[in-house]
Amino acid sequence: MHRSGDEVAYKIVYYGPGLSGKTTNLRRIRDTIAPEHRGRLVTLCTRGERTVFFDFLPLNFAAISGDRVRLHLYSVPGQAYYSLSRRVILDGIDGLVFVADSQKERLDANLDSIEDLETNLKSYGLELDSIPAVLQFNKRDLPSIASTEDMNTQLNRNAWATVESVALGGSGPIETLKVISTFIARHHAGLST
């Protein structure tokens, strides 16, 4: 949480393997939220349209207890060689959305990304269970996907809330944002998620 005068900003990081739909989540949120409540989506990508350093989308909400609330949404690059970029983006994290690719052949990539997340959080003295988090099962519209039960068994080590998603043109991104925002508000109010 970052406070500046009567404004409070919470940092939410979208984490997951490459091509799991992190940037697509932010684009879907941008396209759904009214322009007066959001800033510009900033994306630093490669020639192939893949995120290199981060995506950033600021959202503005009404005042709560006299404070204007802003959410700063970041997505990290999923490719293995951008580990340092992912670590830097996690600094000051208030909430986490882990975007898991539901395709069966992507299970190892999901697991590797969770291990990378744990390692990077430890560099800041943080543990996964200390941060409000949501596990999003993305790409639920594709063939050859794992069941949500299997994905929960394999990936959900911390009993995170889960949301099924089709980030590209479907449901899930806004629902995920609502869940993580609620968890962050409860966390900062000293309530359990």
C-alpha positions, 0 to 999 in steps of 0.5 A, a space after each residue: 500500500 502506498 499513501 499520498 495525502 488522501 489517496 491510497 494505492 494498492 499494487 496487484 501483480 498478475 503472475 503466471 507462465 508465458 502466454 497464460 493470459 496476464 496481459 489479456 486480463 489487463 486488456 479485458 479489464 481496461 475494455 470493461 472499466 469506464 474511461 473516467 475510472 482508468 488510466 492508459 494501459 502501458 505495455 512494454 512488449 517485444 516484436 512478437 507482442 509478448 510482455 518484456 518488462 511489465 504491463 501497467 493499468 491504473 484504476 480509480 475508485 470512489 473514496 472509502 473512509 475519506 481516501 480515494 482508492 487506486 489500484 495499480 495492476 501490473 503483469 509480469 513477463 512469463 518467459 524464463 529469461 525475464 526472472 529479474 524483471 518479475 522480481 522487481 515488479 513484486 516489490 511492494 506487492 499488496 495482492 496477487 493474481 496467479 493466472 494459470 493456463 488450463 491446458 493440460 500440456 501447460 501444467 509444468 509451466 504453471 508449476 515452474 512459475 509458482 516456484 519462481 514466484 515463491 523464490 522471488 517473494 522470498 527475496 523480499 522476505 515474503 511468503 505466498 500465504 502472507 499475501 492476498 491472492 487469487 488463482 485464476 484458471 484461464 483459457 477454460 474455452 480451449 480443448 484439452 484442458 485440465 479439470 478444475 479439480 486437477 488444477 486445484 490439486 496440482 497448483 493450489 498449495 495455499 488454498 487460494 480462492 479460484 476463478 474460472 476465466 476466458 480472458 480473451 473475450 469471455 468472463 473471469 478478469 473482472 470477477 478475479 479483480 473483484 475477488 482480489 480487491 475484496 481480499 486486499 481491503 480485508 487484509 488491510 482492515 485486519 480481517 481474514 480473507 
